[in-house]
Amino acid sequence: MFSGLIDLPWWGYVLATLALTHVTIASVTIYLHRHQAHRALDLHPVASHFFRFWLWLSTGIVTKEWAAIHRKHHAKCETEEDPHSPVILGIKKVLLQGYELYRKEAQNQETLDKYGLGTPNDWLEKNLYKKHSKLGIALMLFIDVLLFGPIGLTVWAVQMAWIPINAAGIINGAGHFWGYRNYACADASTNLLPWGIFIGGEELHNNHHAYASSAKLSSKWYEFDIGWLYIRILASIRLAQVKKIAPQVRLDINKTVCDLETLQAVITNRYEVMTKYALSFEKNLQGRNYQAEVAGFRQTGCGTHQALAASGRK
């Protein structure tokens, strides 16, 4: 009986499967998400095409469909038009039927036309990756069985389920339902864990929604984004160029006047400013110090009652 070209102990097959699925996760977060959907980094054609080819083999995902659906999710987040909001559809539906929701939206030509601009449209995309998207996963099945023998069927099955479960289900579902929040975004996004390893850094979903165009998803000193590590490695060998990361808030205690520069900084960092102010205000409430803050507003003429009175006199 044919046992495959590679003979491994049971734990070797487990490690091989995890390695293969991790390459897929890295391809999704670096190529589809940060590069294609948000333009947070540029990729060298060699790196870009490797990711495209691997995703064709391991998922059958069409770049334009994925990028368009994800961009629409950000544009219509937590509304009736959001393709996969657990706030609207319920956490159970998104967790268990996330892939079906993705496939349904992929058939919406209006979504593809409006949100799929700038994605690959070359000969390979038209004649292979899009036209024969299922051929890639069939080829992966052949490769897995050739390498690992009959157990390659199991390896392949895990590969096929990896993105529908972890991305379409866990990130799109749990990432808007459970976890902690660094930023007071208008949506329900959360960080599932401070260490983004298993799903390539996508666990830091609240950070991403706060600064969607950032190539780096970690923002606190204790957070780790393995996708960012891979991007830095690619950048070091000139296969990637980072275009944007989330701005860092710095408090200048010597500046006492709110000038245009300060206003621009507050607008740019509005999520972090709002979050820090909310936490400080809550602390003041607990310490019963809010009376002093309100009195300070009144003395400086910044109180809400004065603003209303001024508008009423006009």
Solvent accessible surface area in square Angstrom, and as a share of the most:
residue,aa,sasa,rsa
1,M,211,0.94
2,F,108,0.45
3,S,72,0.46
4,G,15,0.15
5,L,121,0.60
6,I,69,0.35
7,D,126,0.65
8,L,56,0.28
9,P,62,0.39
10,W,191,0.67
11,W,136,0.48
12,G,7,0.07
13,Y,29,0.11
14,V,73,0.42
15,L,102,0.51
16,A,22,0.17
17,T,15,0.09
18,L,78,0.39
19,A,58,0.45
20,L,39,0.20
21,T,2,0.01
22,H,48,0.22
23,V,51,0.29
24,T,2,0.01
25,I,5,0.02
26,A,12,0.09
27,S,0,0.00
28,V,8,0.04
29,T,0,0.00
30,I,2,0.01
31,Y,0,0.00
32,L,1,0.00
33,H,4,0.02
34,R,3,0.01
35,H,18,0.08
36,Q,8,0.04
37,A,7,0.05
38,H,28,0.13
39,R,82,0.30
40,A,1,0.01
41,L,0,0.00
42,D,64,0.33
43,L,20,0.10
44,H,78,0.35
45,P,99,0.62
46,V,97,0.56
47,A,7,0.05
48,S,19,0.12
49,H,63,0.28
50,F,101,0.42
51,F,14,0.06
52,R,27,0.10
53,F,80,0.33
54,W,35,0.12
55,L,4,0.02
56,W,13,0.05
57,L,8,0.04
58,S,1,0.00
59,T,30,0.18
60,G,15,0.15
61,I,27,0.14
62,V,10,0.06
63,T,7,0.04
64,K,63,0.27
65,E,20,0.09
66,W,32,0.11
67,A,0,0.00
68,A,0,0.00
69,I,4,0.02
70,H,15,0.07
71,R,44,0.16
72,K,22,0.09
73,H,1,0.00
74,H,44,0.20
75,A,62,0.48
76,K,58,0.25
77,C,24,0.14
78,E,31,0.14
79,T,61,0.36
80,E,147,0.66
81,E,97,0.44
82,D,7,0.04
83,P,12,0.08
84,H,9,0.04
85,S,0,0.00
86,P,3,0.02
87,V,83,0.48
88,I,63,0.32
89,L,65,0.32
90,G,30,0.29
91,I,31,0.16
92,K,147,0.62
93,K,73,0.31
94,V,0,0.00
95,L,59,0.30
96,L,125,0.62
97,Q,76,0.34
98,G,5,0.05
99,Y,106,0.40
100,E,97,0.43
101,L,18,0.09
102,Y,27,0.10
103,R,78,0.28
104,K,152,0.65
105,E,23,0.11
106,A,4,0.03
107,Q,129,0.57
108,N,54,0.28
109,Q,108,0.48
110,E,130,0.58
111,T,3,0.02
112,L,14,0.07
113,D,76,0.39
114,K,121,0.51
115,Y,31,0.12
116,G,2,0.02
117,L,128,0.64
118,G,61,0.58
119,T,16,0.09
120,P,29,0.18
121,N,106,0.54
122,D,65,0.34
123,W,176,0.62
124,L,60,0.30
125,E,8,0.04
126,K,105,0.45
127,N,52,0.27
128,L,43,0.22
129,Y,9,0.03
130,K,112,0.47
131,K,135,0.57
132,H,80,0.36
133,S,26,0.17
134,K,161,0.68
135,L,94,0.47
136,G,0,0.00
137,I,41,0.21
138,A,53,0.41
139,L,67,0.33
140,M,5,0.02
141,L,55,0.27
142,F,126,0.52
143,I,56,0.28
144,D,2,0.01
145,V,47,0.27
146,L,67,0.33
147,L,53,0.27
148,F,12,0.05
149,G,0,0.00
150,P,61,0.39
151,I,71,0.36
152,G,0,0.00
153,L,101,0.50
154,T,81,0.47
155,V,4,0.02
156,W,62,0.22
157,A,51,0.40
158,V,49,0.28
159,Q,3,0.01
160,M,40,0.18
161,A,39,0.30
162,W,40,0.14
163,I,11,0.06
164,P,38,0.24
165,I,100,0.51
166,N,7,0.04
167,A,17,0.13
168,A,11,0.08
169,G,1,0.01
170,I,55,0.28
171,I,11,0.05
172,N,26,0.14
173,G,0,0.00
174,A,10,0.08
175,G,0,0.00
176,H,3,0.01
177,F,98,0.41
178,W,133,0.47
179,G,54,0.51
180,Y,68,0.26
181,R,95,0.35
182,N,14,0.07
183,Y,8,0.03
184,A,36,0.28
185,C,11,0.07
186,A,113,0.88
187,D,23,0.12
188,A,33,0.26
189,S,0,0.00
190,T,10,0.06
191,N,0,0.00
192,L,39,0.19
193,L,91,0.45
194,P,24,0.15
195,W,144,0.50
196,G,0,0.00
197,I,85,0.43
198,F,111,0.46
199,I,9,0.05
200,G,1,0.01
201,G,0,0.00
202,E,15,0.07
203,E,5,0.02
204,L,0,0.00
205,H,3,0.01
206,N,0,0.00
207,N,7,0.03
208,H,3,0.01
209,H,16,0.07
210,A,7,0.05
211,Y,25,0.10
212,A,29,0.22
213,S,42,0.27
214,S,4,0.03
215,A,0,0.00
216,K,69,0.29
217,L,2,0.01
218,S,12,0.08
219,S,32,0.21
220,K,59,0.25
221,W,234,0.82
222,Y,90,0.34
223,E,15,0.07
224,F,79,0.33
225,D,4,0.02
226,I,21,0.11
227,G,0,0.00
228,W,44,0.16
229,L,79,0.39
230,Y,58,0.22
231,I,0,0.00
232,R,118,0.43
233,I,90,0.46
234,L,27,0.13
235,A,27,0.21
236,S,85,0.55
237,I,104,0.53
238,R,213,0.78
239,L,43,0.22
240,A,11,0.08
241,Q,125,0.56
242,V,42,0.24
243,K,111,0.47
244,K,113,0.48
245,I,79,0.40
246,A,15,0.12
247,P,40,0.25
248,Q,104,0.46
249,V,52,0.30
250,R,203,0.74
251,L,160,0.80
252,D,78,0.40
253,I,141,0.72
254,N,130,0.66
255,K,75,0.32
256,T,127,0.74
257,V,106,0.61
258,C,97,0.58
259,D,59,0.31
260,L,122,0.61
261,E,117,0.53
262,T,37,0.22
263,L,87,0.43
264,Q,102,0.45
265,A,50,0.38
266,V,62,0.36
267,I,96,0.49
268,T,68,0.39
269,N,13,0.07
270,R,108,0.39
271,Y,43,0.16
272,E,21,0.09
273,V,52,0.30
274,M,97,0.43
275,T,21,0.12
276,K,102,0.43
277,Y,111,0.42
278,A,56,0.44
279,L,112,0.56
280,S,51,0.33
281,F,73,0.31
282,E,89,0.40
283,K,149,0.63
284,N,40,0.21
285,L,75,0.37
286,Q,135,0.60
287,G,41,0.40
288,R,165,0.60
289,N,86,0.44
290,Y,60,0.23
291,Q,92,0.41
292,A,75,0.58
293,E,44,0.20
294,V,57,0.33
295,A,42,0.32
296,G,30,0.28
297,F,87,0.36
298,R,137,0.50
299,Q,157,0.70
300,T,99,0.57
301,G,46,0.44
302,C,90,0.54
303,G,5,0.05
304,T,102,0.59
305,H,96,0.43
306,Q,66,0.29
307,A,63,0.49
308,L,120,0.60
309,A,48,0.37
310,A,38,0.29
311,S,67,0.43
312,G,64,0.62
313,R,185,0.68
314,K,205,0.87
